[in-house]
């Protein structure tokens, strides 16, 4: 049986501020529903993604801004960084990890610039939404077998 990851819930403090931020990134608004008991569910999808994010009121008990390790994949990390920056996002410089396998948590072992061999999966930028939920953008130019 196939099991596809289609939604990730992120905890936010201000739904409208978050809605504006993600729409400002060019993400498609899929849903914005509210009920009389204070529940509000907002769903957006990044361009080209099969997975969406949901946030709102009463959809997560997690502390706003506590999500980390959320990954977006692009084919050109430098173009992605330029686009995010042009949209007003406080985005890191392009980096790679000193170990060359996967980036460490936080900023540990970050080396400025793209992967020196421009290996697929090896170059990153990072940014946070207004609440501090942490996003990593990863350059993938050639998929590993089976992907």
The 8 nearest C-alpha neighbors of each residue, nearest first, counted from 0:
[[1, 2, 3, 4, 5, 145, 146, 49],
 [2, 0, 3, 4, 5, 146, 49, 145],
 [3, 1, 0, 4, 5, 6, 50, 49],
 [4, 2, 5, 1, 50, 49, 6, 0],
 [3, 5, 6, 50, 2, 7, 49, 51],
 [4, 6, 50, 3, 51, 49, 7, 52],
 [7, 5, 51, 52, 50, 4, 8, 53],
 [6, 8, 52, 53, 51, 9, 5, 50],
 [9, 7, 53, 52, 54, 6, 10, 59],
 [8, 10, 54, 66, 53, 7, 11, 52],
 [9, 11, 63, 61, 59, 64, 54, 62],
 [12, 10, 63, 13, 130, 64, 9, 14],
 [11, 13, 63, 14, 130, 10, 64, 17],
 [14, 12, 16, 15, 11, 17, 55, 130],
 [13, 15, 17, 55, 16, 18, 12, 11],
 [14, 16, 18, 17, 13, 19, 20, 55],
 [17, 15, 19, 13, 18, 14, 20, 129],
 [18, 16, 20, 14, 19, 15, 21, 13],
 [17, 19, 15, 21, 16, 20, 22, 14],
 [20, 18, 16, 22, 17, 21, 23, 15],
 [21, 19, 17, 23, 18, 22, 16, 24],
 [20, 22, 24, 23, 18, 19, 26, 17],
 [21, 23, 26, 25, 19, 24, 20, 18],
 [22, 24, 20, 21, 25, 19, 86, 26],
 [25, 23, 21, 22, 26, 20, 86, 83],
 [26, 24, 22, 23, 27, 21, 46, 45],
 [25, 27, 45, 22, 44, 24, 21, 46],
 [28, 26, 44, 43, 29, 25, 45, 22],
 [27, 29, 43, 30, 42, 26, 44, 22],
 [30, 28, 43, 42, 27, 44, 31, 41],
 [31, 29, 42, 41, 28, 32, 43, 40],
 [30, 32, 41, 40, 42, 33, 39, 29],
 [31, 33, 40, 39, 30, 41, 34, 38],
 [34, 32, 39, 38, 40, 31, 35, 37],
 [35, 33, 38, 36, 37, 39, 32, 40],
 [34, 36, 37, 33, 38, 39, 32, 56],
 [35, 37, 34, 38, 33, 39, 57, 56],
 [38, 36, 35, 34, 39, 56, 33, 57],
 [39, 37, 56, 57, 34, 33, 36, 40],
 [40, 38, 33, 56, 55, 32, 37, 34],
 [39, 41, 55, 32, 31, 54, 33, 42],
 [42, 40, 31, 30, 54, 53, 55, 32],
 [43, 41, 53, 30, 29, 52, 28, 51],
 [44, 42, 28, 27, 29, 52, 51, 26],
 [43, 45, 51, 27, 26, 52, 46, 48],
 [44, 46, 26, 48, 47, 27, 43, 51],
 [47, 45, 48, 26, 44, 27, 25, 49],
 [46, 48, 45, 49, 44, 50, 26, 73],
 [49, 47, 50, 45, 46, 44, 51, 71],
 [48, 50, 5, 51, 47, 44, 4, 45],
 [51, 49, 5, 48, 6, 4, 44, 52],
 [52, 50, 44, 6, 43, 5, 7, 42],
 [51, 53, 7, 6, 43, 42, 8, 44],
 [54, 52, 42, 8, 41, 7, 9, 40],
 [55, 53, 9, 41, 8, 40, 10, 58],
 [54, 56, 40, 39, 14, 41, 58, 57],
 [55, 57, 39, 38, 58, 37, 40, 54],
 [56, 58, 38, 59, 55, 39, 37, 60],
 [59, 57, 56, 55, 54, 40, 60, 38],
 [60, 58, 61, 57, 10, 8, 9, 56],
 [59, 61, 62, 58, 57, 10, 63, 56],
 [62, 60, 59, 10, 63, 65, 9, 66],
 [61, 63, 65, 64, 10, 60, 11, 59],
 [64, 62, 11, 10, 12, 65, 130, 61],
 [63, 65, 132, 131, 130, 66, 10, 11],
 [64, 66, 62, 63, 132, 67, 61, 10],
 [67, 65, 132, 64, 133, 9, 68, 10],
 [68, 66, 133, 69, 132, 65, 134, 64],
 [67, 69, 134, 70, 133, 135, 66, 104],
 [68, 70, 134, 67, 135, 133, 71, 66],
 [71, 69, 135, 136, 134, 68, 72, 137],
 [70, 72, 136, 137, 135, 73, 69, 134],
 [71, 73, 137, 136, 138, 139, 70, 74],
 [74, 72, 138, 75, 139, 137, 76, 71],
 [73, 75, 140, 138, 139, 76, 72, 137],
 [76, 74, 78, 77, 73, 138, 79, 140],
 [77, 75, 79, 138, 78, 80, 73, 74],
 [76, 78, 80, 79, 75, 81, 93, 113],
 [79, 77, 81, 80, 75, 76, 82, 83],
 [80, 78, 76, 82, 77, 81, 83, 75],
 [79, 81, 77, 83, 78, 82, 84, 76],
 [80, 82, 78, 84, 79, 83, 85, 77],
 [81, 83, 85, 79, 84, 80, 78, 86],
 [84, 82, 86, 80, 88, 85, 81, 79],
 [83, 85, 88, 81, 87, 86, 82, 80],
 [86, 84, 82, 87, 83, 81, 88, 80],
 [87, 85, 83, 84, 88, 82, 24, 23],
 [86, 88, 84, 85, 89, 83, 90, 23],
 [87, 89, 84, 83, 90, 86, 126, 85],
 [90, 88, 126, 87, 84, 91, 127, 83],
 [91, 89, 126, 88, 125, 84, 92, 124],
 [92, 90, 125, 124, 126, 93, 89, 80],
 [91, 93, 124, 94, 90, 111, 112, 80],
 [92, 94, 124, 112, 123, 113, 111, 91],
 [95, 93, 111, 112, 113, 123, 110, 122],
 [96, 94, 122, 114, 110, 113, 109, 121],
 [95, 97, 109, 102, 99, 98, 108, 110],
 [96, 98, 108, 99, 110, 109, 95, 102],
 [99, 97, 96, 100, 101, 108, 102, 95],
 [98, 100, 96, 97, 101, 121, 95, 102],
 [99, 101, 98, 102, 96, 121, 120, 97],
 [102, 100, 99, 96, 103, 121, 98, 120],
 [101, 103, 96, 104, 95, 100, 109, 108],
 [102, 104, 107, 105, 101, 108, 106, 96],
 [105, 103, 106, 107, 102, 68, 108, 67],
 [104, 106, 107, 103, 102, 109, 108, 67],
 [105, 107, 109, 104, 108, 103, 102, 110],
 [106, 108, 109, 105, 103, 104, 102, 96],
 [109, 107, 97, 96, 110, 106, 103, 98],
 [110, 108, 96, 107, 106, 95, 94, 97],
 [109, 111, 95, 94, 96, 97, 108, 112],
 [112, 110, 94, 93, 109, 95, 113, 92],
 [111, 113, 94, 93, 95, 110, 114, 92],
 [114, 112, 122, 94, 95, 93, 115, 117],
 [113, 115, 117, 95, 122, 121, 116, 118],
 [116, 114, 117, 113, 112, 118, 95, 121],
 [115, 117, 118, 114, 113, 121, 119, 122],
 [118, 116, 114, 115, 119, 113, 121, 122],
 [119, 117, 116, 121, 120, 114, 122, 115],
 [118, 120, 139, 140, 121, 141, 138, 117],
 [121, 119, 139, 138, 122, 137, 118, 140],
 [120, 122, 114, 119, 118, 95, 99, 138],
 [123, 121, 95, 113, 114, 138, 94, 137],
 [124, 122, 137, 94, 136, 93, 95, 138],
 [125, 123, 93, 136, 91, 135, 92, 94],
 [124, 126, 135, 91, 134, 90, 136, 123],
 [127, 125, 90, 134, 133, 89, 91, 135],
 [126, 128, 133, 131, 132, 134, 129, 125],
 [127, 129, 131, 132, 130, 133, 126, 20],
 [130, 128, 131, 127, 17, 20, 132, 16],
 [131, 129, 64, 128, 132, 11, 63, 12],
 [132, 130, 64, 127, 128, 129, 133, 65],
 [131, 133, 64, 66, 127, 128, 67, 65],
 [134, 132, 67, 127, 131, 126, 66, 68],
 [133, 135, 69, 126, 125, 127, 70, 68],
 [136, 134, 125, 70, 124, 69, 71, 137],
 [135, 137, 71, 124, 123, 72, 70, 125],
 [138, 136, 123, 72, 122, 73, 71, 120],
 [137, 139, 73, 76, 74, 122, 120, 72],
 [140, 138, 119, 120, 74, 141, 73, 137],
 [139, 141, 119, 74, 138, 142, 120, 75],
 [140, 142, 119, 139, 143, 120, 118, 74],
 [143, 141, 146, 144, 140, 139, 119, 145],
 [142, 144, 146, 145, 141, 119, 120, 139],
 [145, 143, 146, 142, 141, 119, 140, 139],
 [144, 146, 143, 142, 141, 139, 1, 140],
 [145, 144, 143, 142, 141, 139, 140, 120]]
